[in-house]
Amino acid sequence: MKASTLKRALRAALLLPVLLAPRPLAAADTALDLCAYKPVFREEFDSLSVAPRVLNGARWISHTPWNGDFGDARFVDDAPAGPFSIKEGILHITARRDEAGKWRSGLLAASDGTGAGFGLRYGYFEARMRLPPGPGTWPAFWLGTQRPNADKTPSIEIDVIEYYGHSDAAYSAALHVWYKGEDKKRTSNTAQRIPVPARSLLDAFHTYGVRVTPETITYYLDRKPVWQRPTPPELDKPLFPLVNLALGPGFPIDRTPNPSVLLVDYVHVYALDPEGQAARCPAR
């Protein structure tokens, strides 16, 4: 998620009903069946284990592994007055102005710049969230390539959801292939129309998921498929989850509510495990 290079594409995704036509969904992708998958990462947010930039045994860091914060609010570390709080098993990521009038907010990443942390190449990744209202808000659940920063091979970014608060009729989903040190990338994205009522993503929790296989990447809203792309050949390493509340990018934040809060119920990751299907779903 590199705001300076994506502004034009992100704006276009929200101005057009569909920037790129969705790949036709195969019959096997008309419904999501997790019986053949086992949970391998379950963050329920009953507590929070977060370090600044190196995990050192924590579950999350509070910056991107490549130290590339983005947007119009600075991501800050966990602290008593920081952006993270937990109430009844729900993570609150709060964007607010500090005493100097500067915006501060929060990001969580499950891998650090050394390549340590959790990652999975193929599987199903899901977050259950309630989005904040108001122009300028930019919450997201996304995946990045797990690797040390010194690794110069291409990386993958899967944006399961990016929501822009000035336009509550759609959210953006995207697939990016990045090349380090080269003016080269491949991007495809879509503006996914939100079911009526338009504010439903703001007024209630919904699940945002993506299933990654060697052949396809399928995006889900409430476990129903909404978009699909071919899996790029550069996807040869594990993927790790990130969740954040940014502001902007490039859209005005003068009317952004202070504070603005993203609610996250959980982040779950599932790996394919057909051998255990009978035990998980004995009725089948």
N, C-alpha and C positions, 0 to 999 in steps of 0.2 A: 504494500500500500504506500505508494510514493506520490504524494499529492502534487508535487510540482510537475510531474510528467503525465498525470492522469486527469487534470482538471478539465480539459476540453472533452475527453472521452466521457467523463462522468456527467458533465452537463448535458451532452448529447443523449446519454442514456435516459435522462429524465425528461428531456424535451420531446422525445419520440416514444410512441407506445412500445415499440420493439426495435432496438437498434440493429440487432442481428436476429434473424428468424431462428426460433428454437429448432434444434435437431429433432426430428420426429422420434417420439418415445417408443421404444420397442415394447412388445406385449409384456415381456417379463418385467418391465419397469412401471407398469400401471399401478402397482401397489408395493409398499415396502413391507417385507416379511423378515423380521429379525430372528426368527427361530434358528436359522443357520449361522447366526453370529453370537459371539460371546463378548461380554463387556471386558475391556482391558484398561479402561481409564474412566473412573467415576468420580467426578468432582461435584459433591452435593452442597458445598458451601455451608456446612455446619460449622466450619472454622476456616481460616485462611492462612495458607503457608506461602509467603511471598518474600523474595529477596530483591534488592535493587537491580543488579545487572548480572550476577553470577549465582547460580542456584544454590550451591553449597548445601545440598540436602533439602532445600525448599521445593515446592511443587511449581511455583510460578516465579517469573521475574516481572518487574513493573516497567520495563522498556522493551522495545524490539531488540532481538539479539544483535542486530547490526548497528545499534545505537542511532537509528534513523527515525526519531520522533517526527510526527507529521501533524498537519492541521493547525488551527489557531488557538489551541489550548495546550499548554505544556504538560506532558505526562510527568507526574511526580511519584516519589516513593511512598510506600505505606507508612503511616504515622497516625498518632491519635487524632489529628485534625486533617488527615490526608483524604484521598478520594475514595477509599474503600471502607465499607462497613457491612456488617452482617446482621440481619434481623430476621429471626424465625426461619433460618435456613435459606434466606434470599440474600445474594450479594447485591449491594448498592454501589454503583460506580457513579460518583457525583462530580459534575463539572460546576465550578463556581469561581467567582472573582475573588482574588486575595485582597489584602488591605491596600495594595498599590493599584488595584483595578485590573490586574492581569488575570486572565483565565488560567485555571489549573484543572486537570482531569486525570483519568487513570486508564491504564492498559495492563493486561495480563498476557504473558506469553509462556508456554510450557516448555520452551527450550531456550538455552542461552548461547552466547557467542562462541563457546567452546564446542558446541554440538551436544552438550549434555542435556538430559531431560527426556520427556516422553515424545515418541514419534511412531507413526505407523504408515507404511506405504499404501496398503490397500485396506479399505474398511469403510465403516459408516461413522460419520462425525456429526454430532448434534448438540445444539444449545437450546434451552428454553428461556425465553426472554420476554420482557415487556418494555417497549421502546418509549423514550421520552418525547413529549410533544414540543413543538416550537421551532421557528426558523433558526437555521444555523446548527442544529444538532446533527451529529454524524456518527451514530452507533454502528458497530460492525461485529460480525463473527466470521472469522476467516482462518485459512490454513497457510502455513509457510513451509519451505523445505528445511528439514533438520540437517544441519551441517555446520562445521566450524567456519568462522568468518573468512579464514584463509583459503577456503575452497573456492576456486574461481569458475567452477563448472556451472552450467545454467541452473536456475532455480525456478520453482513453480509457486505461484500464489493462487489460491482458490478463495474467492470472496463469496461466501455462502449468502451473506446479506450485507449490504451497505444501504443505510436508510438516510435520506436527506430531509430534515424536518420542515423545510419550506414547501415540500411537495408530498402530501400524505396519500396520494393516489397510487404510488408505485414505489418499489425498492429496486436496487440494482444487485445483480449477481454477475460474477465475472470469472474469467480464467486468464491468467497472465503467465507468460514464459519470459523470464528475465535473463539477460546475459551480462555478466560483470565486466566492466571495463570496455564495453562495446556499445555503440549507439544502435542497439538492436533489441527488439522485443516483439512478442506476438501477443495480441490482446483480443479477446472476444467477450462481449458482455450483452446483457439484456435488461430492459426495464420490465420487471415483473409486476403486473397489475395486482393491486390488493383487493381481495374480495370485499364486496359491500357488507357492512358499512366501512367506509374508507378508514375510519379511525380505529378499526378493530385491533390493529397491531399496537395501538397506544393504550387502549382501554382494557386489554386482557393479555395474558401470556400466550405465546405461540411457540412452536418448535421450528427451528431452522436447521436443516440437515443436508449432508452431501454424502453420496456413496461413490467411492472411488474403486474402480476395478481396472484390470489391465487393458480393457477395451473402452470403457466409457466412464464419464464423470456425470452423475445425475444429481440434480439439485431438488430439494424438497421443502415444501411449506406444510407444516402439520402432517408430515409423513406422506404427503401426496406429491408426486413428481411434477415439476414445473418447467424444467429445462434440462437439456443434456448436451454434452460435448464429447468428442473423441478424446481419449486419454493421450496427451502428447508424449512422444518418445523420450523427452527430457525428464519425465517423471520416473527417476530411477533411484530415489532416496525416500526415506520416511517423511511424513508430513506431521506437523505439530499444530495444535489449536492456539488461536489468539482471540481475545475479546476485548473491546475497548469502547469508550465514549470519547470521540474526538469532536471538534467543532470546525465548521467550514465545509470543504476546502474551496475557497474562492467565493463562497456564498456569504452574504452579509450576516454578521453575528450581533448587530446592534440591538436586535429585538429577541435575542436568545434568552429564555427564562433563566434567571439566576436565583437559586441553583437549578440545574437540570440533572435528572437521575435516570440511569439505565438500570433496570432490575434483571438479574440473572439468577434463575432457579437452579440450573445445573449445566455442566458440560460433560457429555458422555462420548466415549469412543468404543466402537465394537469391531472386533476382528472376525473374519470368516472362520467358522469352526463347524463344518457339517457333521463331524463325528459326534458332537455333543447335542445335536438337534433333538434326538429322542428324549434325552433327559430334560431339556428345557421346555419342550412342547410334547409331553407324553400322550396327548390326545390324538396326535397325528399318526 
